[in-house]
Amino acid sequence: MTPASIRDYLATTRSRYALASRALKHQILDELCATTGYTRKGAIRALNQQPVSTFNDRRGRPVVYPAAVRLALAALWEAAGYPWSHRLKAMLPLWLPWTAQRLMLAPESLRQLQAMSPRTMDRVLHDRRQALQRHLYGRTKPGTLLKQHIPLRTDRWDVTTPGFTEIDLVSHAGPLGESDCLFSLNLTDIHTTWVETRAVQGKTQRAICAALDEIRQALPFPLRGIDSDNGSEFINDHLWRYCHQHGIQFTRGRPYKKDDNAHIEQKNWTHVRKLVGWDRYATSEALAAMNDLYRQDLGRMMNLFQPSVKLLRRVRVGSRVRRLYDAPLTPLDRVVASEGIERARLEALQTLRQRLDPFALAEAIDRKLAQIHRLAVSGPNQLPLRPRRGRPFLIRSTWAQKGATHAASPR
């Protein structure tokens, strides 16, 4: 007999065995042993045990969120660039009005999506998050010119006003070591987490100063200080004189201590490397395409619609260290809460956020990233170094099958 036949035979015999007399039970056991090959003790245990529950009868918590809500959460998470669940929860008020239009969700589904906790979001997105991978590379040559004149900053950042920033360069050299490629100059404000990025051709002193001057004018607050690593692109007379002329405090981290610039190292991944990848870019067309992305859609997406968290303190609980963060807020909200900022400029940014569709921004970012990837320099020694992952602002085809808008086809 097959295992399925044995289970069916036991199911029909179990109730008869339970109600039978002692003499009849002996006959049932003899019949069962002869038919199935069980030993007598095995037959008794099989007849006395409870029937095995099926998958549909298993115990557990009922499913609260239907498939439509889980798919909507995944689409919003991917369109927003795979944020942490606490940041994803905080950005829902900004994204929900556009989510209802794009994904055609019912009011009840929107209510369930807004009621979902960050921990539940982690469970729903667990399988998708496992597919994401991370790679980091760097290429920095130490600088020595005027190094003794630029003070070290070894204490932790504890500023309460915007304008004190960290800066760094991200190389787009691919597998080659030449420096005639493009670089992304990345700057992040410590107090507000506002980020501005510009692409430059090479690491010349004039190109870095020109890009920094453009970033300074684009910031919604005055630039009061910069903190860099010890690369020669920063430790030079040109940048030193520029900071003195504009009243900018210039400090540097310790050599071989990346934690001194932990804020900008994180933004190098989330704002540059995760999107552009590790291909080589060296043409003027790629330079123009990158700057168009950085100045327009990407900057608006990250600064107006992407909440960030700041580490408040670390608490040791036994052998573990627990990190406590503040409430997730967008960089624009942190700027608005700061003092001494020009109100007219803030009101213009708030009006811009109200009329911008974040899903449309995500689609524009995808199109521009696809154009940038087509401009990567190819050659006999070029290796495919793009991130092995989907583009972070892509709304996948699940919603295209339901009639929702599908973006064109990078943590």
C-alpha positions in Angstrom: 0.0 0.0 0.0 1.1 3.6 -0.7 1.5 6.0 2.2 -1.6 7.9 1.1 -3.6 4.7 1.1 -2.4 3.8 4.6 -3.4 7.3 5.8 -6.9 6.8 4.3 -7.2 3.3 5.8 -6.2 4.6 9.3 -8.7 7.5 9.0 -11.6 5.1 8.3 -10.5 2.6 11.0 -9.7 5.0 13.8 -13.3 5.9 14.8 -14.4 2.2 14.6 -11.5 1.2 16.8 -12.2 3.8 19.4 -15.9 2.5 19.8 -15.1 -1.2 19.6 -15.1 -3.7 22.5 -11.9 -5.4 23.7 -12.5 -8.5 21.6 -13.3 -6.5 18.5 -10.2 -4.4 18.9 -8.1 -7.5 18.7 -9.7 -8.4 15.3 -9.2 -4.8 14.0 -5.5 -4.9 15.0 -5.0 -8.3 13.4 -6.6 -7.0 10.2 -4.5 -3.7 10.3 -1.2 -5.5 10.8 -1.9 -8.0 8.0 -2.9 -5.2 5.6 -0.3 -2.5 6.2 2.6 -4.5 7.7 2.6 -2.6 10.9 3.8 -4.2 14.1 1.1 -4.6 16.8 2.5 -1.8 18.9 2.9 0.4 15.9 -0.7 -0.2 14.9 -2.0 0.7 18.4 0.0 4.0 18.3 -1.3 4.8 14.8 -4.9 4.2 15.8 -4.7 6.1 19.1 -2.9 9.2 17.8 -4.8 12.3 16.5 -5.0 12.7 12.7 -2.3 14.9 11.2 -3.6 18.4 10.4 -3.4 19.6 6.8 -1.9 22.9 5.7 -5.2 24.7 5.7 -6.0 23.5 9.3 -2.7 24.6 10.9 -2.8 27.0 13.8 -1.3 30.5 13.7 -2.0 34.1 13.4 -4.5 34.9 10.6 -3.3 36.9 7.6 -4.3 40.5 8.2 -2.9 42.2 5.1 -4.2 40.8 1.7 -2.0 40.3 -1.3 -2.9 43.6 -2.9 -1.6 45.5 0.2 1.6 43.5 0.3 2.2 44.1 -3.4 1.5 47.8 -3.0 4.1 47.9 -0.1 6.7 46.2 -2.3 6.0 48.5 -5.2 6.3 51.6 -3.0 9.5 50.2 -1.3 11.2 49.6 -4.7 10.1 53.0 -6.1 11.5 54.8 -3.0 14.9 53.1 -3.4 14.7 50.2 -0.8 14.5 52.3 2.4 14.7 50.9 5.9 11.3 50.0 7.3 11.2 52.9 9.8 12.0 55.3 7.0 9.5 53.6 4.8 6.8 54.1 7.5 7.7 57.7 7.9 7.5 58.5 4.2 4.0 57.0 3.8 2.1 60.3 4.4 4.1 61.9 1.6 3.6 59.0 -0.9 0.1 57.7 -0.1 -1.8 60.4 -2.2 0.2 59.4 -5.2 0.1 55.7 -4.4 -3.7 55.7 -4.6 -3.5 57.2 -8.1 -0.6 55.0 -9.4 -1.6 51.7 -7.9 -5.4 52.1 -7.9 -5.8 50.9 -4.4 -9.1 50.9 -2.6 -9.6 53.1 0.5 -9.5 50.1 2.8 -6.2 48.9 1.3 -4.8 52.4 1.8 -5.9 52.3 5.4 -4.2 48.9 6.0 -1.0 50.1 4.3 -0.8 53.1 6.5 -1.6 51.0 9.6 1.2 48.5 8.9 4.0 48.6 11.5 7.7 48.7 10.5 8.3 45.2 11.9 5.5 43.9 9.7 7.0 45.7 6.7 10.2 43.8 7.4 8.5 40.5 7.4 6.6 41.3 4.2 9.7 42.5 2.4 12.1 39.9 3.8 12.4 37.7 0.7 13.0 40.7 -1.6 15.6 42.2 0.7 17.6 39.0 0.7 18.3 39.5 -3.0 20.1 42.8 -2.5 23.9 42.8 -2.3 26.5 45.5 -1.5 30.0 46.1 -2.8 32.2 49.1 -1.9 35.4 50.3 -3.6 37.6 53.3 -3.1 40.5 55.0 -4.9 42.2 57.8 -2.9 45.7 59.1 -3.1 46.9 60.8 0.2 47.7 64.5 0.0 50.5 66.2 2.0 50.4 69.8 0.8 49.3 72.1 3.6 48.3 69.1 5.6 49.7 70.5 8.8 47.6 73.7 8.4 44.3 71.8 8.2 43.2 70.8 11.7 42.1 67.3 12.6 38.6 66.6 13.8 38.6 63.7 16.1 35.5 64.4 18.3 32.0 63.3 17.2 29.7 65.7 15.4 27.4 67.5 17.8 26.0 70.5 15.9 22.6 72.1 16.2 22.7 74.3 13.1 22.9 73.4 9.4 25.9 74.2 7.3 28.6 71.9 8.8 29.2 69.2 6.2 31.4 66.2 5.2 32.6 65.8 1.6 34.2 63.0 -0.4 34.9 61.9 -4.0 33.5 58.7 -5.5 35.5 57.3 -8.4 34.0 56.1 -11.7 37.2 54.6 -13.0 35.9 51.0 -13.4 38.6 48.3 -13.2 41.3 50.8 -14.5 43.5 52.9 -12.4 43.7 56.1 -14.5 42.5 59.3 -13.0 41.2 60.9 -16.2 37.7 59.5 -15.4 34.6 61.1 -13.9 34.2 61.5 -10.1 31.2 62.4 -8.0 31.7 65.1 -5.4 29.4 64.2 -2.6 28.5 66.6 0.3 26.1 65.9 3.3 25.0 68.2 6.0 25.4 66.7 9.5 22.4 68.4 11.1 19.8 68.1 8.4 21.2 65.1 6.4 20.7 67.2 3.2 22.9 65.9 0.3 24.2 67.6 -2.8 26.2 65.8 -5.5 28.0 67.0 -8.6 30.1 65.1 -11.2 33.5 66.4 -12.1 36.1 65.5 -14.8 39.2 64.3 -13.0 40.4 65.4 -9.6 41.9 68.7 -10.4 41.9 71.4 -7.8 39.9 73.9 -10.0 37.2 71.3 -10.8 36.7 70.4 -7.2 36.4 74.1 -6.1 34.0 74.9 -9.0 31.8 72.0 -8.0 31.9 72.9 -4.4 31.0 76.5 -5.2 28.0 75.3 -7.2 26.9 73.1 -4.3 27.3 76.0 -1.9 24.9 78.1 -3.9 22.4 75.2 -4.2 22.2 74.6 -0.5 19.1 76.0 1.2 21.4 77.2 4.1 24.8 78.8 4.2 27.8 76.5 4.1 29.7 77.0 7.3 32.2 74.1 7.4 33.5 71.1 5.4 35.3 68.0 6.7 37.2 65.8 4.2 39.6 62.9 4.1 43.3 63.3 3.4 43.1 62.9 -0.4 45.2 65.3 -2.5 42.0 66.5 -4.2 41.1 68.3 -0.9 44.4 68.9 0.9 45.7 71.6 -1.5 46.2 75.3 -1.6 43.4 76.0 -4.0 40.6 74.7 -1.7 42.3 76.1 1.4 42.2 79.6 0.0 38.6 79.1 -1.3 37.4 78.2 2.3 39.2 81.2 3.8 37.7 83.6 1.2 34.2 82.4 2.0 34.5 81.9 5.7 34.2 78.1 5.6 35.7 76.1 8.4 38.0 73.4 6.9 38.9 70.3 8.9 40.0 66.7 8.0 39.8 63.2 9.4 42.6 61.0 10.6 44.5 59.0 8.0 43.2 55.4 7.6 40.2 56.1 9.9 37.1 55.9 7.7 34.8 56.2 10.7 35.9 59.9 11.0 33.8 60.4 7.8 31.1 57.9 8.5 28.3 60.2 7.4 29.6 60.8 3.9 30.7 57.2 3.4 27.1 56.1 3.9 25.8 58.7 1.4 28.5 57.6 -1.1 26.6 54.3 -1.2 23.0 55.4 -1.1 23.3 58.5 -3.4 26.0 57.5 -5.8 27.4 53.9 -5.9 24.0 52.1 -5.5 22.7 54.0 -8.6 25.6 54.5 -10.9 27.5 51.3 -10.1 31.1 50.6 -10.8 31.4 51.1 -14.5 33.9 53.5 -16.0 32.7 56.9 -17.2 35.1 59.4 -18.8 33.2 61.3 -21.6 31.7 64.8 -21.5 28.3 63.3 -22.4 28.4 61.1 -19.3 29.4 64.2 -17.3 26.4 66.2 -18.5 24.0 63.2 -17.9 25.2 62.7 -14.4 25.0 66.3 -13.4 21.5 66.5 -14.9 20.5 63.6 -12.7 22.2 65.0 -9.6 20.9 68.6 -9.9 17.2 67.7 -10.7 15.4 64.4 -10.1 17.8 62.6 -7.7 18.3 65.6 -5.5 14.6 66.3 -5.2 13.8 62.6 -4.5 16.4 62.3 -1.7 16.0 65.7 -0.1 12.2 66.2 -0.3 10.8 62.6 -0.2 13.3 60.3 1.6 13.2 60.4 5.4 16.5 59.8 7.2 17.3 58.9 10.8 20.1 60.1 13.0 21.9 58.0 15.7 21.2 59.5 19.1 23.3 57.1 21.3 24.4 53.5 21.8 23.2 51.5 24.8 24.9 48.3 25.9 22.4 45.5 26.8 24.5 42.6 28.1 26.8 41.6 25.3 24.9 43.5 22.6 24.9 47.2 21.7 21.5 48.7 21.0 21.4 51.8 18.8 18.7 54.4 19.4 17.7 56.7 16.6 15.5 59.8 16.4 12.2 60.0 14.5 12.6 59.7 10.7 12.3 63.0 8.9 13.1 64.2 5.4 16.1 66.6 5.0 13.6 69.3 4.0 11.6 68.8 7.2 14.8 69.1 9.3 15.8 72.3 7.4 12.3 73.8 8.1 12.7 73.0 11.8 16.1 74.7 12.0 16.5 78.4 12.8 18.1 81.2 10.8 17.0 79.9 7.4 15.6 82.1 4.7 11.9 81.5 4.8 11.1 82.4 1.2 13.4 79.7 0.0 11.9 77.1 2.3 8.4 78.0 1.2 9.5 77.5 -2.4 10.8 74.1 -1.6 7.7 73.1 0.3 5.5 74.2 -2.6 7.7 72.2 -5.0 7.3 69.1 -2.9 3.5 69.4 -2.9 3.2 69.5 -6.7 5.9 66.8 -7.4 4.8 63.2 -7.9 7.4 60.9 -6.3 6.5 58.0 -8.7 7.1 60.3 -11.7 10.5 61.2 -10.1 11.3 57.5 -9.8 10.5 56.9 -13.4 12.6 59.9 -14.5 15.5 58.7 -12.4 15.2 55.2 -14.1 15.3 56.8 -17.6 18.3 58.9 -16.8 20.2 56.0 -15.1 19.5 53.9 -18.2 21.0 56.7 -20.4 24.0 57.0 -18.1 24.7 53.3 -18.2 24.7 53.4 -22.0 27.5 56.0 -21.8 29.8 53.7 -19.8 33.3 53.3 -21.5 33.8 49.9 -22.9 37.1 48.3 -23.8 39.1 45.0 -23.9 39.8 45.2 -20.2 36.5 46.5 -19.1 34.6 44.3 -16.6 30.9 44.3 -15.9 31.0 46.0 -12.5 27.4 47.2 -12.2 25.5 46.3 -9.1 23.8 42.9 -9.4 20.4 44.1 -8.5 17.4 45.9 -10.0 17.2 49.6 -10.3 16.2 51.0 -6.9 13.5 53.3 -8.2 11.8 50.7 -10.4 8.1 49.8 -10.1 8.1 46.2 -11.2 5.9 44.6 -13.8 3.5 43.2 -11.2 1.7 46.5 -11.4 1.8 46.7 -15.1 -0.3 43.5 -15.2 -2.9 45.1 -13.0 -3.1 48.2 -15.3 -0.9 50.5 -13.2 1.8 52.6 -14.6 5.0 50.7 -15.3 8.3 52.5 -15.2 10.9 51.9 -17.9 13.5 49.4 -17.2 20.3 50.7 -10.6 21.1 50.1 -2.1 
